[in-house]
Amino acid sequence: MVLKVEHELHHRRRGRNLGLGLVLVGFVAIVFGLTVVKVLGLGDIRVIEGADHVASPTQEIIAAERAAAEAAGAGEDGE
């Protein structure tokens, strides 16, 4: 006598669950792929950091470089 017999309903339910699981994994893979493509296509990260309302160290370095370049340019024009 078999103690554990699976009914046909359980086989169908397992198949549907497996199918739904594969669909969900596929959806996650698509979202991940789109995210990777979007992040790689951003280009220069400094442009994106400029949209933030908080000054970042990168922005401070760029501002210092611009100020130094303007000071050097003004010094050359004044002589």
DRENTOR-690880 format. One record per atom (N, C-alpha, C): residue in three letters; atom name; y, x, z. Coordinates in steps of 0.2 Angstrom, whole numbers, always signed. Atoms other than C-alpha are relative to their C-alpha. Example, Ala and Ser with C-alpha at 12.3 -4.5 7.8 and 13.67 -1.06 7.14 Angstrom:
BEGIN
+------+------+-------+-------+-------+
| resn | name |    c2 |    c1 |    c3 |
+------+------+-------+-------+-------+
|  ala |    N |    -6 |    +4 |    +0 |
|  ala |   CA |   -22 |   +62 |   +39 |
|  ala |    C |    +6 |    +4 |    +0 |
|  ser |    N |    -6 |    -4 |    -1 |
|  ser |   CA |    -5 |   +68 |   +36 |
|  ser |    C |    +5 |    -4 |    +3 |
+------+------+-------+-------+-------+
***
This chain:
BEGIN
+------+------+-------+-------+-------+
| resn | name |    c2 |    c1 |    c3 |
+------+------+-------+-------+-------+
|  met |    N |    -6 |    +4 |    +0 |
|  met |   CA |    +0 |    +0 |    +0 |
|  met |    C |    +6 |    +4 |    +0 |
|  val |    N |    -6 |    -4 |    +0 |
|  val |   CA |   +17 |    +7 |    -5 |
|  val |    C |    +5 |    -3 |    +5 |
|  leu |    N |    -5 |    +2 |    -5 |
|  leu |   CA |   +30 |    +6 |    +9 |
|  leu |    C |    +7 |    -2 |    -3 |
|  lys |    N |    -7 |    +1 |    +3 |
|  lys |   CA |   +45 |    +7 |    -2 |
|  lys |    C |    +0 |    -1 |    -8 |
|  val |    N |    +0 |    +2 |    +7 |
|  val |   CA |   +46 |    -2 |   -19 |
|  val |    C |    +7 |    -2 |    -2 |
|  glu |    N |    -7 |    +1 |    +2 |
|  glu |   CA |   +62 |    -2 |   -28 |
|  glu |    C |    +0 |    -6 |    -5 |
|  his |    N |    +0 |    +5 |    +4 |
|  his |   CA |   +66 |   -18 |   -36 |
|  his |    C |    +4 |    +1 |    -7 |
|  glu |    N |    -4 |    -1 |    +6 |
|  glu |   CA |   +73 |   -19 |   -54 |
|  glu |    C |    +7 |    -1 |    +0 |
|  leu |    N |    -7 |    +0 |    -1 |
|  leu |   CA |   +90 |   -24 |   -48 |
|  leu |    C |    +3 |    +6 |    +3 |
|  his |    N |    -2 |    -6 |    -2 |
|  his |   CA |   +91 |    -8 |   -39 |
|  his |    C |    +1 |    +6 |    -5 |
|  his |    N |    -1 |    -5 |    +6 |
|  his |   CA |   +88 |    +2 |   -55 |
|  his |    C |    +6 |    -1 |    -4 |
|  arg |    N |    -6 |    +2 |    +4 |
|  arg |   CA |  +101 |    -8 |   -64 |
|  arg |    C |    +7 |    +2 |    +4 |
|  arg |    N |    -6 |    -2 |    -4 |
|  arg |   CA |  +114 |    -5 |   -50 |
|  arg |    C |    +1 |    +7 |    +0 |
|  arg |    N |    -1 |    -7 |    +0 |
|  arg |   CA |  +110 |   +13 |   -49 |
|  arg |    C |    +3 |    +3 |    -7 |
|  gly |    N |    -2 |    -1 |    +6 |
|  gly |   CA |  +113 |   +14 |   -68 |
|  gly |    C |    +8 |    -1 |    -1 |
|  arg |    N |    -7 |    +2 |    +1 |
|  arg |   CA |  +130 |    +5 |   -67 |
|  arg |    C |    +4 |    +5 |    +5 |
|  asn |    N |    -4 |    -4 |    -4 |
|  asn |   CA |  +135 |   +16 |   -52 |
|  asn |    C |    +1 |    +7 |    -3 |
|  leu |    N |    -1 |    -7 |    +3 |
|  leu |   CA |  +131 |   +32 |   -62 |
|  leu |    C |    +5 |    +0 |    -6 |
|  gly |    N |    -5 |    +0 |    +6 |
|  gly |   CA |  +141 |   +26 |   -77 |
|  gly |    C |    +7 |    -1 |    +3 |
|  leu |    N |    -7 |    +1 |    -3 |
|  leu |   CA |  +156 |   +21 |   -66 |
|  leu |    C |    +2 |    +7 |    +3 |
|  gly |    N |    -1 |    -7 |    -2 |
|  gly |   CA |  +154 |   +39 |   -58 |
|  gly |    C |    +2 |    +4 |    -6 |
|  leu |    N |    -2 |    -4 |    +6 |
|  leu |   CA |  +155 |   +47 |   -75 |
|  leu |    C |    +6 |    -2 |    -3 |
|  val |    N |    -7 |    +2 |    +2 |
|  val |   CA |  +170 |   +37 |   -80 |
|  val |    C |    +5 |    +2 |    +4 |
|  leu |    N |    -5 |    -3 |    -5 |
|  leu |   CA |  +179 |   +42 |   -64 |
|  leu |    C |    +1 |    +7 |    -1 |
|  val |    N |    -1 |    -7 |    +1 |
|  val |   CA |  +175 |   +60 |   -67 |
|  val |    C |    +4 |    +2 |    -6 |
|  gly |    N |    -4 |    -1 |    +6 |
|  gly |   CA |  +181 |   +59 |   -85 |
|  gly |    C |    +7 |    -2 |    +1 |
|  phe |    N |    -7 |    +1 |    -1 |
|  phe |   CA |  +197 |   +51 |   -79 |
|  phe |    C |    +4 |    +5 |    +4 |
|  val |    N |    -3 |    -5 |    -4 |
|  val |   CA |  +200 |   +64 |   -66 |
|  val |    C |    +1 |    +7 |    -5 |
|  ala |    N |    -1 |    -6 |    +5 |
|  ala |   CA |  +197 |   +78 |   -80 |
|  ala |    C |    +6 |    -1 |    -5 |
|  ile |    N |    -5 |    +1 |    +5 |
|  ile |   CA |  +209 |   +70 |   -92 |
|  ile |    C |    +7 |    +1 |    +4 |
|  val |    N |    -6 |    -1 |    -4 |
|  val |   CA |  +223 |   +69 |   -78 |
|  val |    C |    +1 |    +7 |    +2 |
|  phe |    N |    +0 |    -7 |    -2 |
|  phe |   CA |  +219 |   +87 |   -73 |
|  phe |    C |    +2 |    +4 |    -6 |
|  gly |    N |    -2 |    -4 |    +6 |
|  gly |   CA |  +220 |   +93 |   -91 |
|  gly |    C |    +7 |    -2 |    -2 |
|  leu |    N |    -6 |    +1 |    +1 |
|  leu |   CA |  +236 |   +84 |   -94 |
|  leu |    C |    +5 |    +3 |    +5 |
|  thr |    N |    -5 |    -3 |    -5 |
|  thr |   CA |  +244 |   +91 |   -78 |
|  thr |    C |    +0 |    +8 |    -2 |
|  val |    N |    +0 |    -7 |    +2 |
|  val |   CA |  +239 |  +109 |   -84 |
|  val |    C |    +4 |    +1 |    -6 |
|  val |    N |    -4 |    +0 |    +6 |
|  val |   CA |  +246 |  +106 |  -101 |
|  val |    C |    +7 |    +0 |    +1 |
|  lys |    N |    -7 |    +1 |    -1 |
|  lys |   CA |  +262 |  +100 |   -94 |
|  lys |    C |    +3 |    +5 |    +4 |
|  val |    N |    -3 |    -6 |    -4 |
|  val |   CA |  +264 |  +114 |   -81 |
|  val |    C |    +1 |    +6 |    -5 |
|  leu |    N |    +0 |    -6 |    +4 |
|  leu |   CA |  +260 |  +127 |   -94 |
|  leu |    C |    +6 |    -1 |    -6 |
|  gly |    N |    -5 |    +1 |    +5 |
|  gly |   CA |  +273 |  +119 |  -106 |
|  gly |    C |    +7 |    +0 |    +3 |
|  leu |    N |    -6 |    +0 |    -3 |
|  leu |   CA |  +287 |  +120 |   -94 |
|  leu |    C |    +5 |    +5 |    -2 |
|  gly |    N |    -5 |    -6 |    +2 |
|  gly |   CA |  +294 |  +137 |  -100 |
|  gly |    C |    +2 |    +3 |    +6 |
|  asp |    N |    -3 |    -4 |    -5 |
|  asp |   CA |  +306 |  +145 |   -89 |
|  asp |    C |    +1 |    -4 |    +7 |
|  ile |    N |    +1 |    +4 |    -6 |
|  ile |   CA |  +303 |  +140 |   -71 |
|  ile |    C |    +7 |    +0 |    +4 |
|  arg |    N |    -6 |    +0 |    -3 |
|  arg |   CA |  +321 |  +145 |   -66 |
|  arg |    C |    +4 |    -6 |    -2 |
|  val |    N |    -4 |    +6 |    +2 |
|  val |   CA |  +328 |  +130 |   -76 |
|  val |    C |    -3 |    -6 |    +4 |
|  ile |    N |    +2 |    +6 |    -4 |
|  ile |   CA |  +317 |  +118 |   -66 |
|  ile |    C |    +2 |    +1 |    +7 |
|  glu |    N |    -3 |    -1 |    -7 |
|  glu |   CA |  +322 |  +126 |   -49 |
|  glu |    C |    +7 |    -2 |    +0 |
|  gly |    N |    -7 |    +2 |    +0 |
|  gly |   CA |  +340 |  +122 |   -54 |
|  gly |    C |    +1 |    -7 |    +1 |
|  ala |    N |    +0 |    +7 |    -1 |
|  ala |   CA |  +336 |  +104 |   -53 |
|  ala |    C |    -1 |    -2 |    +7 |
|  asp |    N |    +1 |    +2 |    -7 |
|  asp |   CA |  +332 |  +105 |   -35 |
|  asp |    C |    +7 |    +1 |    +4 |
|  his |    N |    -6 |    +0 |    -4 |
|  his |   CA |  +346 |  +102 |   -22 |
|  his |    C |    +1 |    +6 |    +5 |
|  val |    N |    +0 |    -5 |    -5 |
|  val |   CA |  +341 |  +117 |   -11 |
|  val |    C |    +0 |    +7 |    -4 |
|  ala |    N |    +0 |    -7 |    +3 |
|  ala |   CA |  +346 |  +135 |   -16 |
|  ala |    C |    -6 |    +4 |    +1 |
|  ser |    N |    +6 |    -4 |    -1 |
|  ser |   CA |  +331 |  +146 |   -19 |
|  ser |    C |    +2 |    +7 |    -1 |
|  pro |    N |    -1 |    -7 |    +0 |
|  pro |   CA |  +330 |  +165 |   -18 |
|  pro |    C |    +1 |    +2 |    -8 |
|  thr |    N |    +0 |    -1 |    +7 |
|  thr |   CA |  +328 |  +165 |   -37 |
|  thr |    C |    +7 |    -1 |    -3 |
|  gln |    N |    -7 |    +2 |    +2 |
|  gln |   CA |  +345 |  +156 |   -40 |
|  gln |    C |    +5 |    +4 |    +3 |
|  glu |    N |    -5 |    -4 |    -3 |
|  glu |   CA |  +354 |  +167 |   -28 |
|  glu |    C |    +0 |    +7 |    -3 |
|  ile |    N |    +0 |    -7 |    +4 |
|  ile |   CA |  +348 |  +183 |   -37 |
|  ile |    C |    +3 |    -1 |    -7 |
|  ile |    N |    -3 |    +1 |    +7 |
|  ile |   CA |  +353 |  +175 |   -54 |
|  ile |    C |    +8 |    -1 |    +1 |
|  ala |    N |    -7 |    +1 |    -2 |
|  ala |   CA |  +370 |  +170 |   -46 |
|  ala |    C |    +3 |    +7 |    +1 |
|  ala |    N |    -2 |    -6 |    -1 |
|  ala |   CA |  +372 |  +188 |   -40 |
|  ala |    C |    +1 |    +4 |    -6 |
|  glu |    N |    +0 |    -3 |    +6 |
|  glu |   CA |  +368 |  +195 |   -57 |
|  glu |    C |    +5 |    -2 |    -4 |
|  arg |    N |    -5 |    +3 |    +4 |
|  arg |   CA |  +380 |  +184 |   -66 |
|  arg |    C |    +7 |    +2 |    +3 |
|  ala |    N |    -6 |    -3 |    -3 |
|  ala |   CA |  +394 |  +189 |   -53 |
|  ala |    C |    +1 |    +7 |    -2 |
|  ala |    N |    +0 |    -7 |    +2 |
|  ala |   CA |  +390 |  +207 |   -56 |
|  ala |    C |    +2 |    +1 |    -7 |
|  ala |    N |    -1 |    -1 |    +7 |
|  ala |   CA |  +390 |  +205 |   -75 |
|  ala |    C |    +8 |    -2 |    -1 |
|  glu |    N |    -7 |    +3 |    +1 |
|  glu |   CA |  +407 |  +195 |   -74 |
|  glu |    C |    +5 |    +5 |    +3 |
|  ala |    N |    -5 |    -5 |    -3 |
|  ala |   CA |  +415 |  +208 |   -63 |
|  ala |    C |    +0 |    +7 |    -4 |
|  ala |    N |    +0 |    -5 |    +4 |
|  ala |   CA |  +409 |  +222 |   -74 |
|  ala |    C |    +4 |    -1 |    -7 |
|  gly |    N |    -4 |    +2 |    +6 |
|  gly |   CA |  +416 |  +213 |   -89 |
|  gly |    C |    +7 |    -1 |    +1 |
|  ala |    N |    -7 |    +1 |    -1 |
|  ala |   CA |  +432 |  +209 |   -81 |
|  ala |    C |    +3 |    +7 |    +1 |
|  gly |    N |    -3 |    -7 |    -1 |
|  gly |   CA |  +434 |  +228 |   -76 |
|  gly |    C |    +1 |    +3 |    -6 |
|  glu |    N |    -1 |    -3 |    +7 |
|  glu |   CA |  +431 |  +233 |   -94 |
|  glu |    C |    +6 |    -3 |    -4 |
|  asp |    N |    -6 |    +3 |    +3 |
|  asp |   CA |  +444 |  +221 |  -100 |
|  asp |    C |    +7 |    +2 |    +3 |
|  gly |    N |    -6 |    -2 |    -3 |
|  gly |   CA |  +457 |  +226 |   -88 |
|  gly |    C |    +2 |    +7 |    -1 |
|  glu |    N |    -2 |    -7 |    +1 |
|  glu |   CA |  +457 |  +245 |   -92 |
|  glu |    C |    +3 |    +1 |    -6 |
+------+------+-------+-------+-------+
***
